[in-house]
Amino acid sequence: MQSVRLTSVSLKTKVFDFQGNLEKIKRVLELEKKSDLILFPELCISGYGCEDAFYFPRIWKKSWNSLIQLLPHTENKIIVVGLPIFQNPYLFNCAAVLCNGVVAGIVPKSNLASTGVHYENRWFTRGEESQENFIAPDGSTIPFGSLIFETDHFSFGVEICEDSWVLQKPSIPLAEAGTDLILSPGASHFAFGKQRIRRQIFQESSRRESNVYLFSNLCGNESGRLIFEGGSMIVQNGKLLSESERLFFGDFSLCSNEIDFEASQADRAKNFRPSGNRFSKTKSTEENKIYLGIEFPKRAPKVNKSLLEISVSKEEESYLDFTKAVALGLFDYLMYSNTKGYTLSLSGGADSSACALLVTAMKKIAKLELGENFFKSKGIPEESILCTLYQSTSNNSDRTKFLAKSLAKEIQSIHGDLTIDSEIQSISEKISKLTGISLRWDEHNLTLQNIQARVRSPIIWMLANLNGHLLLSTGNRSEASVGYTTMDGDSSGSIAPLTGVSKEFILKWLRFVSEGKDPILPAYPSIKEIVNSPPSAELKPPEDKQEDEKDLMPYPLLQKIEELFIVRGAGYSEIIQLLSEDSEIQNLPPKFLEESVKKYISLFHKNQWKRERLPPSFHLDDYGLDPKSSFRFPILSENIEL
């Protein structure tokens, strides 16, 4: 009996940073000298998010040059890394298997991710179009395609990320051909509850195929919108043995285990069920096999125990992950943009307060994971990472001004406040003189609301520029859905960290924090007050008692309608039918549901142009409205539902 040490790597990459990515890979190899096989994530050499730059020949060439520099580190071990490879006339997303100083074989991705936020079909071609061999730049011939790699103690195959999620997985014919180990290098983005799904996929696949799965993943916000979460894992015979850290701020996180492959072979002999789909290609199975001459150090096998199941509820997990995921996204945005911090219009309301808390969480986690003096080492003054400003008009309340100031003090942001009534008055008077129109609230309500938000924008932008900061936009998905935002006003910003989640979620998360349940953020007293205040834009005169939910509809109802419209694709009549049985809906006044659905659909159609212009946001939930990465919709459209 012989055990083999396997290591799966969660790696933080940066797009186009070939040298930086290579150095991180080398550091892992230096740490894991005792491992027999080390798996790195998908496209880890170039970065996953190169987008149309994948078409540039220099990207393929630099990727290959980085690969060659890894070969001296592969003596008597197997290393698998991801990179784009051009095999004329097609470009492939590949995993390269390195061993004993050579590229032993290259496996192209068979199934390209084209759902949700992924557009791999735009750049890459499916592996089935590949030729049998790849001619390397030095003229050498390298096996290319669906390959099986054999050692004296185990055999393995590769399926890349999406390959592990599809109905007809490459692992099925690989398992029937006798492979003991499936490598799944991934670039699998964060979304609430997605790690649970990954565990289910790999545990069930491993159980069904009686083998070992090694999954590796990227981590961090490498290119702006997607946040990868790490969480690499090792699974044997359906049991989760190891899992690396998720949503970490450092360069990498590892999980390793010593595996006795005879345990899988014994399970396979007893339980394996053929699918009827044999490993039958134009080449024979023997021609697909590549032998790797590895001398394994003697290791006594041991009994591996399963990791304990997660005890936290899905809802609580989503709140905990929201804090860490957005904090990580903001951290990488800050590091990669080479700026000094964030500037924020702090209104004393829920959304801007949530943004302030998330920057605070970013600071706390960075210091905890990377060292107390991390920001100082990067030349970033910690005390000025967050700058907040309250810009009041006669329509703002003393309460929100007090809450903004209180929260700023609690989180120790640099805070100021100023009055902008004179600027609003000056612009209004000039427009009135130009047009001959006397602006009045009963006739020009929307115009008078919007000018307040638009006057705030150049002021907060100027402050951000002076600070050398990124400007945070505070909009959420619910507001984006119905266009409840002022373009070039409160929508202004460099990054919109909340647009991936609903207002309902933000309010629940703030309550979670206010109750002291978040392990990173304390229960600040001001947050307890903010969550008990009805959300309001405070743009109308105080006597109007403006509230968001009066302008729109209750946020929980808006979320129900939005999800049915976007995710299910339901129209007016179907949404009415589906929601009419909801116990919460039945308590609404007569015709309120019908009016709300009609309002929502109408506003959604009218406001795609606004969603097209919102700042970049993070993908966090099962779905999003970012037209760049999540949901494409025509700017001009006929509303046929009403």
VENWORA-V543702 format. One record per residue. RES is the residue in one letter. PHI is phi in radians with two decimals (NA if undefined). PSI is psi as a letter, one per 20 degrees, with the letter a starting at -180 (none if undefined). Layout:
{{RES/PHI/PSI} {RES/PHI/PSI}}
//
This chain:
{{M/NA/q} {Q/-2.52/p} {S/-1.78/q} {V/-2.17/p} {R/-1.56/o} {L/-1.96/q} {T/-2.31/p} {S/-1.99/p} {V/-1.99/p} {S/-1.69/p} {L/-2.23/p} {K/-1.58/o} {T/-1.91/r} {K/-2.31/p} {V/-1.04/p} {F/1.24/i} {D/-1.57/m} {F/-1.08/g} {Q/-1.19/g} {G/-1.11/g} {N/-1.11/g} {L/-1.12/g} {E/-1.11/h} {K/-1.13/g} {I/-1.08/g} {K/-1.12/h} {R/-1.11/h} {V/-1.11/g} {L/-1.09/h} {E/-1.17/h} {L/-1.29/h} {E/-1.85/l} {K/-1.16/h} {K/-1.49/i} {S/-1.36/q} {D/-1.50/h} {L/-2.45/p} {I/-2.21/p} {L/-1.87/p} {F/-1.84/r} {P/-1.29/r} {E/-1.02/p} {L/0.88/k} {C/-1.24/i} {I/-1.35/g} {S/-1.61/h} {G/1.67/q} {Y/-1.32/h} {G/-1.63/k} {C/-1.20/h} {E/0.93/c} {D/-1.20/i} {A/-1.18/i} {F/-1.04/h} {Y/-1.29/i} {F/-1.34/p} {P/-0.97/h} {R/-1.12/h} {I/-1.19/g} {W/-1.17/g} {K/-1.16/g} {K/-1.14/h} {S/-1.10/g} {W/-1.15/g} {N/-1.08/h} {S/-1.13/g} {L/-1.02/g} {I/-1.08/h} {Q/-1.21/i} {L/-1.49/i} {L/-1.00/h} {P/-1.10/i} {H/-1.68/j} {T/-1.95/j} {E/-1.12/p} {N/0.97/k} {K/-2.72/r} {I/-1.96/p} {I/-2.20/p} {V/-2.15/p} {V/-2.27/q} {G/-1.91/q} {L/-2.84/q} {P/-1.43/p} {I/-2.33/p} {F/-1.68/o} {Q/-1.94/n} {N/-0.78/p} {P/-1.78/j} {Y/-2.02/q} {L/-1.83/p} {F/-2.13/q} {N/-1.61/o} {C/-2.19/q} {A/-2.01/p} {A/-1.80/p} {V/-1.73/o} {L/-1.91/p} {C/-2.81/p} {N/0.90/l} {G/1.41/j} {V/-2.32/r} {V/-1.50/o} {A/-1.33/h} {G/-3.08/q} {I/-2.27/p} {V/-2.00/o} {P/-1.44/q} {K/-1.21/p} {S/-1.50/h} {N/-2.08/o} {L/-1.60/p} {A/-1.22/p} {S/-2.41/j} {T/-1.95/q} {G/1.06/d} {V/-1.61/j} {H/-1.82/p} {Y/-2.37/l} {E/-1.11/h} {N/-1.08/i} {R/-1.17/h} {W/-1.92/h} {F/-1.95/r} {T/-1.97/q} {R/-1.06/q} {G/-1.05/h} {E/-1.13/i} {E/-1.52/i} {S/-1.31/q} {Q/-1.53/r} {E/-1.23/h} {N/-2.36/q} {F/-1.95/p} {I/-1.60/o} {A/-1.24/r} {P/-0.95/h} {D/-1.52/j} {G/1.61/i} {S/-1.26/q} {T/-1.81/p} {I/-2.13/p} {P/-0.97/p} {F/-2.46/p} {G/2.39/b} {S/-1.39/o} {L/-2.09/q} {I/-2.07/p} {F/-1.89/p} {E/-2.08/q} {T/-2.17/a} {D/-1.23/i} {H/-2.11/i} {F/-2.86/r} {S/-2.13/q} {F/-2.59/q} {G/-2.28/r} {V/-2.24/p} {E/-2.28/p} {I/-1.72/o} {C/0.77/e} {E/-0.97/h} {D/-0.98/h} {S/-1.43/i} {W/-1.78/i} {V/-1.45/r} {L/-1.20/g} {Q/-1.74/n} {K/-1.30/q} {P/-1.01/h} {S/-1.16/h} {I/-1.15/g} {P/-1.15/h} {L/-1.13/g} {A/-1.14/h} {E/-1.24/i} {A/-1.52/i} {G/1.71/j} {T/-1.23/p} {D/-1.61/h} {L/-2.39/p} {I/-1.97/p} {L/-1.66/p} {S/-2.22/n} {P/-1.26/p} {G/-2.24/q} {A/-2.30/m} {S/-1.82/o} {H/-1.31/r} {F/-1.29/q} {A/-2.72/q} {F/-0.94/p} {G/1.36/j} {K/-1.26/h} {Q/-1.14/h} {R/-1.08/g} {I/-1.15/g} {R/-1.04/g} {R/-1.03/g} {Q/-1.08/g} {I/-1.07/g} {F/-1.29/h} {Q/-1.20/g} {E/-1.21/g} {S/-1.08/g} {S/-1.16/h} {R/-1.16/g} {R/-1.16/h} {E/-1.67/i} {S/0.91/l} {N/-2.52/a} {V/-1.96/p} {Y/-2.01/p} {L/-2.09/o} {F/-1.97/p} {S/-2.09/q} {N/-2.59/q} {L/-1.28/r} {C/-2.48/q} {G/1.80/r} {N/-1.81/n} {E/-1.35/h} {S/-2.38/j} {G/2.23/g} {R/-1.91/g} {L/-1.50/p} {I/-1.92/o} {F/-1.54/q} {E/-2.03/j} {G/1.20/c} {G/1.27/k} {S/-1.07/q} {M/-2.64/q} {I/-2.17/p} {V/-2.25/p} {Q/-2.32/p} {N/0.86/k} {G/1.51/i} {K/-1.90/p} {L/-1.36/o} {L/-1.69/h} {S/-2.54/q} {E/-2.60/p} {S/-1.44/r} {E/-1.10/q} {R/-1.91/q} {L/0.92/l} {F/-1.62/q} {F/-1.66/i} {G/-1.34/a} {D/-1.42/h} {F/-2.85/r} {S/-2.47/p} {L/-2.05/q} {C/-2.31/p} {S/-2.32/q} {N/-2.76/q} {E/-1.64/o} {I/-1.93/p} {D/-1.69/o} {F/-1.24/i} {E/-1.13/h} {A/-1.13/h} {S/-1.23/h} {Q/-1.16/h} {A/-1.12/g} {D/-1.15/h} {R/-1.16/g} {A/-1.03/h} {K/-1.51/h} {N/-2.07/i} {F/-1.17/p} {R/-2.08/p} {P/-1.19/q} {S/-1.63/i} {G/1.52/i} {N/-1.87/n} {R/-1.29/q} {F/-1.36/m} {S/-2.10/n} {K/-1.98/a} {T/-1.08/h} {K/-1.57/q} {S/-1.34/r} {T/-1.01/h} {E/-1.12/h} {E/-1.25/h} {N/-1.46/i} {K/-1.61/p} {I/-2.20/p} {Y/-1.55/p} {L/-1.98/o} {G/-1.47/n} {I/-1.96/p} {E/-1.69/o} {F/-1.56/p} {P/-1.14/q} {K/-1.23/p} {R/-2.36/p} {A/-1.31/p} {P/-1.07/q} {K/-2.36/r} {V/-1.49/o} {N/-1.56/p} {K/-1.69/q} {S/-1.26/q} {L/-1.21/q} {L/-1.22/q} {E/-1.22/q} {I/-1.21/p} {S/-1.72/i} {V/-1.32/q} {S/-1.24/r} {K/-1.08/h} {E/-1.15/g} {E/-1.13/h} {E/-1.06/h} {S/-1.14/h} {Y/-1.22/g} {L/-1.11/g} {D/-1.20/h} {F/-1.04/g} {T/-1.02/g} {K/-1.27/h} {A/-1.17/g} {V/-1.22/h} {A/-1.04/g} {L/-1.13/g} {G/-1.05/g} {L/-1.17/h} {F/-1.09/g} {D/-1.18/h} {Y/-1.04/g} {L/-1.14/g} {M/-1.16/g} {Y/-1.38/h} {S/-1.56/i} {N/0.98/l} {T/-1.85/a} {K/-1.84/i} {G/2.76/b} {Y/-2.23/q} {T/-1.98/q} {L/-2.53/p} {S/-1.38/o} {L/-1.68/o} {S/-1.64/i} {G/1.50/j} {G/-1.76/a} {A/-1.18/g} {D/-1.17/g} {S/-1.16/h} {S/-1.16/h} {A/-1.09/g} {C/-1.07/g} {A/-1.09/g} {L/-1.14/h} {L/-1.21/h} {V/-1.15/h} {T/-1.09/g} {A/-1.08/g} {M/-0.98/g} {K/-1.08/g} {K/-1.11/g} {I/-1.17/g} {A/-1.04/g} {K/-1.19/h} {L/-1.19/g} {E/-1.55/h} {L/-1.94/i} {G/2.02/q} {E/-1.04/h} {N/-1.80/k} {F/-1.01/g} {F/-1.11/h} {K/-1.07/h} {S/-1.16/h} {K/-1.70/j} {G/1.30/k} {I/-1.94/o} {P/-1.12/o} {E/-1.06/h} {E/-1.19/i} {S/-2.04/j} {I/-1.11/h} {L/-2.12/p} {C/-2.09/p} {T/-2.10/q} {L/-2.46/p} {Y/-1.84/o} {Q/-1.93/o} {S/-1.71/q} {T/-2.23/r} {S/-1.15/i} {N/-1.59/i} {N/-1.51/q} {S/-1.65/q} {D/-1.11/h} {R/-1.11/g} {T/-1.17/h} {K/-1.09/g} {F/-1.16/g} {L/-1.15/h} {A/-1.10/g} {K/-1.14/g} {S/-1.13/g} {L/-1.13/g} {A/-1.03/h} {K/-1.19/g} {E/-1.14/h} {I/-1.66/i} {Q/1.08/l} {S/-1.58/q} {I/-1.29/o} {H/-2.22/q} {G/-2.53/r} {D/-2.50/q} {L/-2.63/r} {T/-1.84/p} {I/-2.05/j} {D/-1.03/h} {S/-1.14/h} {E/-1.14/g} {I/-1.10/g} {Q/-1.12/g} {S/-1.06/g} {I/-1.15/g} {S/-1.09/g} {E/-1.13/h} {K/-1.15/g} {I/-1.17/h} {S/-1.09/g} {K/-1.14/h} {L/-1.19/g} {T/-1.73/i} {G/1.35/j} {I/-1.75/p} {S/-1.56/o} {L/-1.24/p} {R/-2.34/q} {W/-1.12/h} {D/-1.28/i} {E/-1.98/h} {H/-2.22/l} {N/-0.95/g} {L/-1.13/g} {T/-1.07/g} {L/-1.26/h} {Q/-1.25/g} {N/-1.14/h} {I/-1.12/h} {Q/-1.14/g} {A/-1.15/h} {R/-1.30/h} {V/-1.20/h} {R/-1.16/h} {S/-1.06/g} {P/-1.13/h} {I/-1.21/g} {I/-1.25/h} {W/-1.14/g} {M/-1.10/g} {L/-1.13/g} {A/-1.08/g} {N/-1.07/g} {L/-1.10/h} {N/-1.37/i} {G/1.19/k} {H/-1.94/r} {L/-1.46/q} {L/-1.73/p} {L/-1.52/p} {S/-1.66/q} {T/-1.82/j} {G/-1.20/q} {N/-2.02/r} {R/-1.15/h} {S/-1.09/g} {E/-1.15/g} {A/-1.10/h} {S/-1.05/g} {V/-1.92/j} {G/1.23/k} {Y/-1.45/m} {T/-2.74/q} {T/-1.73/o} {M/-1.13/p} {D/1.10/k} {G/-2.18/d} {D/-1.22/i} {S/-1.37/i} {S/-1.13/q} {G/2.84/r} {S/-1.57/h} {I/-2.65/q} {A/-2.04/n} {P/-1.22/i} {L/-1.81/i} {T/-1.19/i} {G/-1.47/i} {V/-2.32/r} {S/-1.41/r} {K/-1.10/h} {E/-1.02/g} {F/-1.12/g} {I/-1.05/g} {L/-1.12/h} {K/-1.19/g} {W/-1.11/g} {L/-1.07/h} {R/-1.15/h} {F/-1.00/g} {V/-1.15/g} {S/-1.13/h} {E/-1.56/j} {G/1.31/k} {K/-1.65/i} {D/-1.51/p} {P/-1.24/i} {I/-1.75/g} {L/-1.76/p} {P/-1.29/r} {A/-1.44/n} {Y/-1.10/p} {P/-0.98/h} {S/-1.13/h} {I/-1.16/h} {K/-1.06/h} {E/-1.29/g} {I/-1.14/g} {V/-1.20/i} {N/-1.65/j} {S/-1.78/p} {P/-1.06/p} {P/-1.02/p} {S/-2.59/p} {A/-1.31/i} {E/0.89/l} {L/-1.90/i} {K/-1.64/r} {P/-0.99/q} {P/-0.93/h} {E/-1.15/i} {D/-1.36/i} {K/0.89/l} {Q/-1.14/p} {E/-2.41/q} {D/-0.97/g} {E/-1.26/h} {K/-1.36/h} {D/-1.16/h} {L/-1.88/e} {M/-3.08/r} {P/-0.97/p} {Y/-1.04/h} {P/-1.07/h} {L/-1.20/g} {L/-1.01/g} {Q/-1.14/h} {K/-1.10/g} {I/-1.14/g} {E/-1.01/g} {E/-1.15/h} {L/-1.17/h} {F/-1.22/g} {I/-1.44/g} {V/-1.42/g} {R/-1.47/h} {G/1.36/k} {A/-1.33/q} {G/-1.67/a} {Y/-0.94/g} {S/-1.11/g} {E/-1.19/h} {I/-1.12/g} {I/-1.04/g} {Q/-1.10/g} {L/-1.21/h} {L/-1.55/i} {S/-1.13/h} {E/-1.57/i} {D/-1.24/p} {S/-1.06/h} {E/-1.21/h} {I/-1.25/h} {Q/-1.14/i} {N/-1.51/i} {L/-1.34/q} {P/-1.07/q} {P/-0.98/p} {K/1.20/i} {F/-1.15/g} {L/-1.09/g} {E/-1.05/g} {E/-1.15/h} {S/-1.21/g} {V/-1.14/g} {K/-1.08/g} {K/-1.10/g} {Y/-1.06/g} {I/-1.08/g} {S/-1.09/g} {L/-1.17/h} {F/-1.11/g} {H/-1.10/h} {K/-1.30/h} {N/-1.98/j} {Q/-1.08/h} {W/-1.05/h} {K/-1.23/g} {R/-1.10/h} {E/-1.13/h} {R/-1.85/j} {L/-1.21/q} {P/-1.09/r} {P/-0.96/q} {S/-2.31/r} {F/-1.62/q} {H/-1.46/o} {L/-2.21/h} {D/-1.87/a} {D/-1.07/h} {Y/-2.49/r} {G/-2.54/r} {L/-2.04/j} {D/-1.11/o} {P/-1.19/i} {K/-1.37/h} {S/-2.20/i} {S/-2.22/g} {F/-2.45/o} {R/-1.72/p} {F/-2.59/q} {P/-1.15/q} {I/-1.19/h} {L/-1.93/p} {S/-2.71/q} {E/-1.59/p} {N/-1.47/n} {I/-1.50/i} {E/-1.46/i} {L/-1.92/none}}
//
